[in-house]
Amino acid sequence: VGIEEIHVLTDSCRSPKQVVRDIESALMAQFGIELDHKKISVAQTQGGKQFRFIESRLRFSDVSISLNGVRSEAAVRLKKGDASFSGVAQGPGTGHNQLRLVAAATLQAVECAQGVEGMLMLEDLNSGVQLCGRQAVVVCVSVITSRGDDYLIGSAFVKQDLSKAVVNATLDALNRRLGSLGD
């Protein structure tokens, strides 16, 4: 098992690209390990309070659910920098299944953003979790790679909208792994 990801927090004295190059060089010189720069994310402090991420993550943009008789369609849009990625899922219009469709549409948008297809599958979703007196959503996603199946879990508190929490929980399961999906 190799290094899957490295997260670094540093000040703004050096550019994030230089920090990534320094890490790559140090790993090669010290341990003989070659690492793809996409597996390294750098966050910088500015005045000790703010963070800037070199590799922006996929973020929630919008979600919609439309009903047509007993069928539902969920559409999710994610953003990464200036780029936008969409996913759509259709199925039975039951209340619980609508949430599953939102998660499935999120996975489709992630696959679109990563340029892969058929690698992500929603395994389970629970929107009835209570934690600290607040409602939370938990999702389990399976990832199929050349190394085999992997199960990832993500969660998010419901703040205003249950569908948005489903998208955020799905992204929470995946965001740390996005750089290695095509591997």
JOCORWO-V521912 format. One record per backbone hydrogen bond with DSSP energy under -1.0 kcal/mol. CO is the residue of the C=O (numbers start at 1). NH is the residue of the N-H. If there is no record, write none. Layout:
CO | NH
CO | NH
//
This chain:
6 | 41
8 | 43
10 | 45
15 | 19
16 | 20
17 | 21
18 | 22
19 | 23
20 | 24
21 | 25
22 | 26
23 | 27
24 | 28
25 | 29
26 | 30
27 | 31
27 | 33
28 | 32
36 | 39
37 | 40
39 | 6
41 | 8
42 | 54
43 | 10
44 | 52
46 | 49
46 | 50
50 | 46
52 | 44
59 | 79
62 | 77
64 | 75
66 | 73
68 | 71
70 | 93
71 | 68
72 | 91
73 | 66
74 | 89
75 | 64
76 | 87
77 | 61
77 | 62
78 | 85
79 | 59
80 | 83
83 | 80
85 | 78
87 | 76
89 | 74
91 | 72
94 | 98
95 | 99
96 | 100
97 | 101
98 | 102
99 | 103
100 | 104
101 | 105
102 | 106
103 | 107
104 | 108
105 | 109
106 | 110
107 | 111
108 | 112
109 | 113
110 | 114
111 | 115
111 | 116
119 | 144
121 | 142
124 | 140
126 | 138
129 | 136
131 | 134
134 | 131
135 | 158
136 | 129
137 | 156
138 | 126
139 | 154
140 | 123
140 | 124
141 | 152
142 | 121
143 | 150
145 | 148
148 | 145
150 | 143
152 | 141
154 | 139
156 | 137
161 | 165
162 | 166
163 | 167
164 | 168
165 | 169
166 | 170
167 | 171
168 | 172
169 | 173
170 | 174
171 | 175
174 | 177
177 | 180
178 | 181
180 | 183
//
